[in-house]
Amino acid sequence: MPSLAVVEFSLRLENDELFPRPLDGVRTDWMNHPRPPLLRLYIAGENDRDRHATWLELFFDLVFVFAIAELAHQLHSDLSWTGIAGFAALFVPVWWLWIDFSYYADQFDVNNGPYRLVMLGVMFGLVVMALTVPDALDGGAAEFATMYATLRLVIIFLYVQAWRFVPQSRELTARYVLSFSVAFFLWLISIAMPEPTCFWLWAVALLIEISNGPITYLTIRCVPTQNSHMDERFGLFVIIVLGEAIIAVATGVAETDWQLGSILTGIGGFVVAVSLWWMYFERADESVINQALRGGKMDLLRSYIYGYSHIFAFMGIVATGVGIQFAIEAAAGHSFGTEARTVLCGGAAIFLMGVTTLQWASPNPLPGKVIAARLTTAALTVLLIPVGVWLSPLAIVGWISIAFVALNRFDGIPLPAGQV
């Protein structure tokens, strides 16, 4: 029977053969391999395949379905000039939060480690902020500003982290941290200010935040060139706001007990929604941001015109959807006054202006005849606001649907192969 010492020696010998111990002063390959950075830039050219939205980014976008729904509901419940102005004013900070967090995720990998938890926490904060939207301009300014400032503090923290862990982006991230911190300070002050003083502080803070991007990218010495998929994210947000428009059309028909006039107006509204989708995605170009990051200053400037024009396309889609809902209700006997016609016709015209501008600023600009046709249609649509007093809601929706279908037929020129 072997002794305990022999058994121990045999076990050690077997273990050493299977898992040899490193010699003193010598580190194995796995010991020499550096730890991956806590945060990294999506470096251009690091992957041959194109980037696409991650599951986290898609989940993140879903939160804005609720935020956009709250804005649409506010517009529908307060059909007045003040309500229309409030809808437009609150749409800007909601859109800007989406832009900031989406572009950060476009630059840096937030899908792993603690940053995933941060983004999930941001989603919860966005839900709470969306709940403050209905009263933000009517006694609830402090609550809205508190939630918005909290989310701005998170984006500042994220850019501080990027400054720490991504050296090649420090010039850019330092600028972002500085300007966002100044704007954050204004948001904090606004919490203690009465209305309407706080609203002026919001406007100045938003101006600082929104202007920071183009000023920074056009003046820094070295532009970090991430492998961008921001164009796809814009398209996904278009789908979100189109979904809200479809909901508005369906809700309008359902709440009018399926009357014939409402059904016909709803069909026209659905055709309008399809036309909005068609007009945007027929010329969707997923190379805009990447080409701008690798091009000159003029390419960067055009990319900002492209990116920022999306707010008019987004806002126009939501307003058009709510306006169609007003028209459906009016076809069942409700009033369809100047304010309701402004929401519908103004929303359609704003979409036309926004989508035309962003597609003009892309690397494959619109032909002059297409721009002229769209601007003419936008002007005629705006004329329906005063002229529509003599027209039925069905006639107005029908005219817009026919005009948009005709535009798409006239404009049906897809991008060259490989650009879509």
N, C-alpha and C positions, 0 to 999 in steps of 0.2 A: 504494500500500500504506500503510495507516494506521500512524502511529507508535505506539510502546508507550504513550506518554502519552495519546493519543486513546482507545486500547483500554481503558486503566485508568479514564479518565474515564467512558466509556460503561458499563463494568461497575458502577462506583460509582453512576452515575445510575439504572441498572436496579435495583440492590439497594436503593437508597434509596426508589424508588417502591414496591417490593414490601414492604420492611421499613423504614419510615421511622424514623430515629433521633429520640429525644426531644430537644427543645430544652433548652439548659442551664437548670437550675432548675425544669424542668417534669417531673413524674413521670406516667407513663401509668397507666391504670386497674389494669393487672395489677401495677404496682409499688406502687400505693396499697393494694391488697387485703391485709389482714392475714393472716399465716400462721395456719392453723387451730391451735387449742390441742392440746397433746400428749395431753391427757385431757379428756373432757367428760362432764357429767351428762346422762342421758337425761331431758330436761326434759319435764314433763307438758304435753300439748297441742301439742307441736311437730310431731306427725304425726297426721293424722286416723285412720289405720288403727291397729289394735292391734299391739302388739309380739308377736313370737314368738321362740322359742329360735333362736339362730344355729347354724350348722354347728359352730362352735367349742364352743358350750355342749353340743350333743349329743355331740360327740366327748369332751368333758370328762366327761360323765356316764358314758360307757362305762367309764372307769377304775374307777368305783365298782362296776361289775358284778363285777370281780375282788375288790375289798375285801369286798363283801357275801358273795361266794362263800367267801372265807377265813373269815369269821365263821361262816357256816353249816356249813362243814366242821369247824371247831373244835367247834361245839356237837354235831355228829353223832359226832365221834370221842371226845368226853369227856362221856359221858352220866352225869353226877353232879351233885350239888347245887353243888359248886364250879364245875363246867363251865358249868352254867346261869347262875350268878351272874357268871362271867367273861364269858360271851357278852353279857349285858346291860350289864356295865360297859364293855366295849370298844366296844359298839355306839354309845355316847354320843360319844366323841371322833371316831369315823369319821363319824357323822352331822353332828357340829358342823363338821368341816372342809368337808363338802359345803355346809352352810348358809352358812358364811362366804364361801367363794369364789363360790358361786352368787349370794348377795345383793350382793356387790361388783360382779359382772358385771351384775346387775339395775340397780344405781345408775349405773355408769360404763361407757363404751364401751371394752372391752378387745379388740375385734376387729381393731384396726388398730395399726400401729406396733410398738414394742418390747413392748407389753403382751401381744400375741399370743404372742410367744416366752416371756414370763414364764409365761403360763398353760400352755403346752406343757411347760415345765420343771416346773411344779407337778404336772402329770399324771405325769411320770416319778417325781417324789418320792413321789406317792401309791402308785404301783406298788411302790416299794421299801418304803414303810411297811406296805403290806398283807402283804408277805412276812414282816414281823416280828410280825404279829398272833398266830400260833399259839403263840409262846413269850413273849408280852408279859407274862403273869402267872406265868410259870414259868421264871425265870432269864434272860429276855430283856428285862427292863424297860428297861435302859439303851439298847438298840438302838431300841426303840419310842419312848421319850421323845426320843431324839436326832432321829429322823426327824420326829416330831410337832413338836418345837420348831423345826426347820428350816423346816417349812411355816408355822408361826406367825410366824416372822421374815419370811417372804415377804408374808403378809397385812398385817403392820405396815408393811413397805416400800410396799405398794400404797396404804395409807391415808395415808402420808406424801406420796406423789405426788399423791393426791387433794387433800390440804390445800394443796399448792403450786399446783396448776393449776386447781382448781375453788373459787374464793373463796366462792361461796354455800353451800358445804358445810363450811366450816372449823370451825364450832362443833361439828358432829357428828363430823367426822373427827378433831379434836383429842381428843375424849373417847375415841374408839375407840383411837387410838394410845396414849393413856395407860393405859387399862385392859388392853389387850392386851400392852403392855410389862411391866406388873406380872405378869401371868400367865406371860408368856414367861420372866421371871426365875425363877419357881417351877419351870417345866419344866426349866430349865437346872440348878437346884439338885438336882432329883430324879434327874438322870443319875448323880450321885455318891453318892446315898443308897441304902442297902440296902433290900430288901423286908422288911416291908410299908410302911416309912416313906415310900418314894417314892410309893406308891399314895395316901396321904393328901395329899401335895403335888399329885398329879394332880387329886384331887377338888376341892381348894381352887381350883386354877388354872382348872378347867372351870367351877366356880361363878362365878368372876369373869368369864370370857369369856361365858357364857350369859346372865348377869344384866345384862351391859353394855347390850345392845340395848334392852330395855324401860325401864331406868332412864334411858338417854340420851334416847330418843325422848319419854319422858313429862316430861322436865325441861328440855330445851333450849327456847330462845325461838323459834327458827325451824326448822321441819322441812322439809328439802329434799324436794320432791314430784317424784320421777322418774316417768316413764311406766313403770310396773312390769309385768312379766310373770312375777312370782315364783309366782303360782298355777299357771301352766302348768308351771313347773319342779318344783313339788311333785308334780303329776300324772305327770310323766315319771319321777320317782324311784319313784313307786308302781309304774309299769310295770317298772322295774328289779328291784324286790324281788319282784314277782309272777313275773317271769321266773325268778328263783332258786327260787321255790316250784314252778313247773312242772318245772324241772330236777330238783328233789328227788323229785317224784312219778315222773317218767320213769325216773330212776336206780334208785329203789326197785323198780319193776316189772322193769326189765331185769336187775337183779342177783339176782332170785329166780326166774329161768328161766321167767317167764310162767306161774306157777302160778295156778289159777283164783281162789283166795282173794286172792292178791296183785293179780290183774287187777281183781277187783270192788272191792277197797279202793282201787286206783289210780283207778278210774272215780269213786268217791266223792270222792277227793282232788281230782280235776280239777274236779268240780262245786263243791267248796269254793273252789278258786282262782277260778273264774269268778264265784262269789257275792261274793268279796272285791272283785273288780274292779267288779262291778255296784253294790255298796253304796257304794263310794267315788265312782265317776264318775257315778252317777245324779243325785247332788246336787253335782257339781263346779261351783264358782263361780269364774270368772276375774276377778271384780271386787273380791275381798276386800281385797287389799293397797292397790289404788288408792283405794278408798273410805276406808280407814283413814288414808292419807296426807293426804287432803283433808278429813277429818272432825275431830272433837274428841279429847280425851284418852281418853274411854271407847271410841271406835272403835279407837284405837291399842292400848289394853289388850286388847280382844277379838281384835284381829289377832294379838297375840302368843300368846294362848291358842290361837288357830287354828293358827298356825305351829308352835308348840312341841308341840302335841298330835300332830303328824304323826310324831314319833319313836315313839310307842306304836303307831300304825298301821303304820309301817314294820317295827318290831321284831316286832310281832304276826304280820305276813305271813310274815316269814322263819322265825320259830319254828314257825308252823303248818305251813309247807312241810316243815321238818325233822321235825316230829312225824308228819306223814302218811307220810314215808319210814320212820320207825320202825314205824308201824302196818302198812305194806306188808310190811316185813321180818318183823314178828311174825306176820302172816297166813301166812307161809311156814314158820313154826316157831320163830322167834326169840322171846325174851322181850319182854314189853310191860309193864314194871314201872311203879312210881309215877313215877319220873323221866321216863320216856318219855311217860306220860299227861299229866304236868305240862307238858312242852314243847308237846304238841298242844293240849290243852284250855286251858292257860294262855295259849298264843299266840293262840288264837281269841278268848278273853275279852279279852285286852289290845287286840287289834285292834278289837273292838266298843267298848271304852271310849274308845280313841283316836279312831276315826272319828266316834263320837257326839259327843264333846267338840268336835272341830274343826268339825263341821257345825252344832253348836249355836252356836258363836261366830261363824259367818258372818253376813252381812247378812240372809240368809233362814233364820232358825233352824228347828230341827226342831220339829214338833208334839209336845206332851207325850205323846200316846199312842205315838208312835214311840220316844221316849226310854224310856218305861216298858217297851215290848216288847223293846228291845235290852238294857236292863239286866237284865231277867228272864232273857233268853236267855243273857247272860254268866254270871249266877249259876248257872243250870242246867248250863252247860258246865263251870264250875269244879267242880260237884258230881260230875261224871263222873270226876274224878281219884280220889277214894276209892271211889266206886261201881263204877268201871270194872274193878275186880279181878274182878267176876263177869260181865263182858261181854267179848265178843270184840273184837279191833281193828276188824274190819269193822263191827260194830254201833256202835261209838263213832264211827267216821268217817261211817257212814251217818246217825247221829242228827245230827251237826254239819252235814252237807250238807243234810239235810231242813230243819233249823232255819234255816239261812241262806237257803235258797230261800224258805221261808215268810216270813222277815223281808223279803226283797226284794219279795215279792208284796204284803205288807202295807204296805211303805214306798214303793211305786212311784209317788211323786208328784214329777215333775220340776219344776225351777225354771220360773218364768214365761218366756215367749218373750223372747229377747234376753239372758237371764242365763246361758246356757250356750254 
